[in-house]
Amino acid sequence: MSTVYSTAMRLYEQGDYVHALSSFRNALELGNERCAYGLALCMYFGNGMFVDKSSAKQLIDGYLPRIEAYAAAGDTEAQQVLGLYYSNGIFVPAERERALYWLGQAAGKGDERSARVLNELCRK
């Protein structure tokens, strides 16, 4: 089943930043807090909009505690988001072990993106 978050991330990875940005924003406004990660990526790198690293960091700081709670409760998308947070070290310090843990949790539930990133991390 495709969710708004996974669809928006697919658009982002394909370089369709305008549509990804719109999807992240709309979903976040409708309460999908996991989409804060995608929106922050767009802001941080200027994908589909202007670069605004300060606002991207503020956005993440505001949503990270709730996303951590979702992940701890078993939410696969939140686990993927945390794995990506900790693997790239853009919004939080890179922590390989935490990235591996959260990506492993999501991959264990069949999340393909998490499995792909997990395999890439394990090869490094």
N, C-alpha and C positions, 0 to 999 in steps of 0.2 A: 504494500500500500504506500503510495506516494503522499507525503505530507507537504504542506506549504514550505516548511523549512528545507526538506530534502530537494524539492523542486527548485527553490531559490538557490540553494548551494550548487545544484547541477548547472543552473544558468550562470552562476558566478564562475564556476570552474571552466565553462565553455567560453568565457569572455563576454557574455551578454550582460554586461554590468548594469545597463539602464533598466532592463527588466528584473534583474536580480535585486537591484536597489529598491525598486518599486515593491517587489514582493516582500522583501525584508521589512520595509517600512510599514506596509499595510498589515502584515501579520503581527508585527510588534504592537501596533496600535490596537489590534483586536485581541491582544493578550498573550501571544506566543513569545514569551520572554527569551526563548532560545535564539530567536532571530536577531537579538541584540548583537550577537557575535558577527553575523554576516553584515549587518548594517555598519558595525564598527570597522570591519575590514574595508568596506567601501569608503568610509570616511578616512581611515588611516592612510590608504594607498591612493585615494582620489579616483577610485574606480566608479564611473558613472556620476561623479560629482567632484567638487573641489577637495583638495587635501585639507583635513582638519584633525590632526593627530591629538590635539588637546581634548576636543569634544569626543573623539573616539574612546580615549582613555576614561573620560568621565562617564560615558555611557556604560562601558564595561564595569567600572567600579560600582555603579548603581545596580547592575543586574547580576553580577557574579555570585553574591551570596545566595540568591534564589535559585540560580542555575545549579549551584553546588548542592542545594537541598533536593532539587528534582533528581539529580544524578544519584545521590545517596539513596533516594527512594526507589531507584531502579529505572528511571526514565532513560531510554536508549538515546534519544536525541541529545539530552543534556549530558550524558556520558560522552557522546561523540564531541560535543562542544568543548567540554573540559579537556578531553584528550588533545584536541586541536589547540586550545589555549596553551597548554603546558608543553606541547611539542614545538610550537613556533616561537614562544617567548616574546611575542610582540606586546601583549597587554599585561602579562604577568611574567615573572622570571621563568625561563625555560627550566623545566624539571622533568628530566627523562623518565624517571621511575613513575611519577604521577601520570605522565602522558601514556606510558605503557599500560598502567593499571586501568585508566578510564577507557582508553581505546580497546583494550582487551575485554572489558566488560561489555562494551557496545558490540564489538565484533563477535563475541560469544553468543549474542542474541541475533546474529545474522546481518548486522549492519555492514554493508559492503564498503562504504567509504572508510569506516573505521578500520576494517581489515586491511584495506590498501595502505593506509597511512601507517598502521602498525607494522606491516611487512617492510615498508620503507625505513622506519625507525630501527627495526631489528637488523637491517642490512648495514646500518652505519656503525 
